[in-house]
Each structure stands twice: as C-alpha cells, then as structure tokens.
Amino acid sequence: MLDADPLALFTVGDLLLRLGLASGIGLLLGLDREMRGHEAGIRTHALVALSSAMIMVSSLILYDQLRSDGAAPDPLRAIQGLSQAIGFIAAGLIFVRRGEVRNMTTAANIWIACAIGIACGAGQYAVVAIGAGLALMLLTLIKLFERYLPSEKIDEQQD
C-alpha cells in the first residue's frame, strides 16, 4: 500500500546521488544561460532538473508500491506529463521580436535539464553522463566555433 517505506526501494545514498546529480548538472547547464544574461539561469535549470528527478523517483516508488496490489501502474506517464509541462514552459520562453526569434537555445536547455532529471531519477547514469557531456559540449565548445561562421546580419550589411 502507499504507506510502505519509500527507502525500501532506494537508499538515502541512492536518492542523494539521483537528486544531487540532477541538481548539479542542472546548475552547469544553467551557468551558460546565466553568463549570457538570460532569465532562465542556474537556479531555473537546477530546479527543473531536480523536480524532474524527484517526479521520476516518486513515480518509480509509486510503481513499486502499487503493483503489489495487483494494479498495473505506468511510470512512463510521469515522463509524458513532464514532457508536456516542460514543453509549455519552454514555449513560454520563446518570443519573436522584429522578425527575430529569441530564447530558442534557452528553451532547448530547459528541455535537456528536464531530460537529465528524468534520467537521474531513473538511475540511468550512463545516459546522464553521455547526455550531459554532449549538452555541455554543445553549449560551450560550439559557441566558440560560431564566431567563425558567417552571420546573416553581416551578409545583409555587405550586400
């Protein structure tokens, strides 16, 4: 039943690892946005990753508790709900001003923070490591290479 001990499924150390890792990587992802002056910065990304991990862990605990009663709970619904909620938040970050789209990378960054949180909550550490590594590389290293790419604004001024 629901009064079962949630620590029967996860140890305190495992919970700290899952939730702490999500929060830490969320902080790193948000650092890029914070340094570029975007509203959704380190706290926002850390909270998105942490809340996603908490919802995933809670979903797994509920699955373990409720399936013993003969029910067939589905922890994948937590992922579906998170995807819808984060999509709504990310869409709210994107806006168009004078024909120019703003905050697309920040919205995508919120999505990756959520995905990191889900994977941390599910204990999928290889997915977390590879996904976080690639995301951080895309945010930092690719930004260095963008300096050398031709810009549409520069091309328009030269015409």
N, C-alpha and C positions, 0 to 999 in steps of 0.2 A: 504494500500500500504506500501512499505518499508520505507516511511518517517514517519510512525506512531511513537509515543513516546514509546521507549522500557521500560520506567519506568511505563507505564500504566499496564504492566503485573507484574512487580516486583518493590517493593520499594527499595530505596537506602539501607535501613537496611537489607532487604532480600538478596540483591545482596552481601552486605558485609558479611553476615552470610554464604552464599553459597560459595563464593570465599575464604573468610578468613578461614573457617573451612577446606576446601580442602587444602589450603596452610599450615595451622598449622599441620594437620595430616601428610601431605607430609613431613614436616620438621621432625616430630617424627619418621616416617618410615626411613627417610634417616639418622637419627642420628645413628642407629645401623650400617649401612654400613660405615658411616664416621668413627666411632670409631674402626672399623675393618680394616680401611685403603683402602677401595675400592674407585675406581674412581667415581662411581655414588653415591654421598653422599647427604648431606642435601639440597643443592641448587638444584641438579638434581631432587630429589624426590619432593620437593616443587613445582618446575616449572612444572613437569609432572602432578601433582595433580591439580595445578592452571589452567594450559592450558586445561586439560580435563574438568574441571568445567566450564571454560569460553566457550568452544565449546558447551557443553551441554546446558548452559543457552542461548547462542546465537541461538542454534537450536530450543529451546522452544519459544524464542521470534519470530524467523522467522516463525515457525509453526503458532503462534497466528496471526501474521501479514498477512501471505499469505493465510491462509484458508478462510479468509473473502472474498477473491476474487474468490471463487469457486474452487480454486485449492485444491489438496489433497497432501500437503507436508508430508513427513515422517521423524519425528525427530529421529527415530531409525537408520537412515542411519548415523547419527553423531556417534553413538555408534559403528557401523560397521567400519566406517573409523578410529576411534580412536583405535579400536582393531587391525586393520591391521597395523597402524603406530607404535603402541607400540610393537606389535609382531616383527616388523622389528628392532626397537631399542633394544629390549630385546635380540633378536638373535645375534645382533652385540656385545653384552656384553659377550656372552658365547664363550669360546675357550677351546681347548684341548691342553695340553702340556704334553708330555711324557706319554700319555695314561690317564692323569688325567683331568677331566672336571672341569673348573673353572667358577666362577661367576653365577652359577645357582640360588643361593638364591638372588643375586642382581637383576638378570633378573626377577625373580618372584616378588621381591619387587617393581620393576618398574611397573609391571602389577597391583599390588594391589594399588599403588599410583594412577594409571590411573582409576581403578575401584572406588576408593574413590572419585576422582574428578568427575566422571560421576554421582555418587550417590548424591554428594553435589550439583552439578549443577542442578540435577533433583529435589532437595529438599527432598530427601528420607532419612531423618535424622535417622530413626531407623536402616536402612540398614547401614548407615555411622557409627553409634555408635557400632553396633554389629560387623561389618566387621573390623573396625579399632581396636576395643578391641581384637578381635581374632588375627588379624595380629600382633599387638604389643606383645601379649602373645606368639605367635609362634616365634617371633624374639628374645624375651628376655628370657622368662622362659624356653623354650625348649632348648635354648643354655646351660643353667645351667645343665639340665639333660643329655645333650650329653656328658658331661665329664665322666659320669659313664657308658656309653655304650662302649662295646669293639670296638676297631678300627681295620680295616683290616691291616693297617700297623704294628700294634703291633702283630697281629696274625701271619703275614708273618715273622716277625723277630723271633718269638718264635719257628717256625717250623724248 
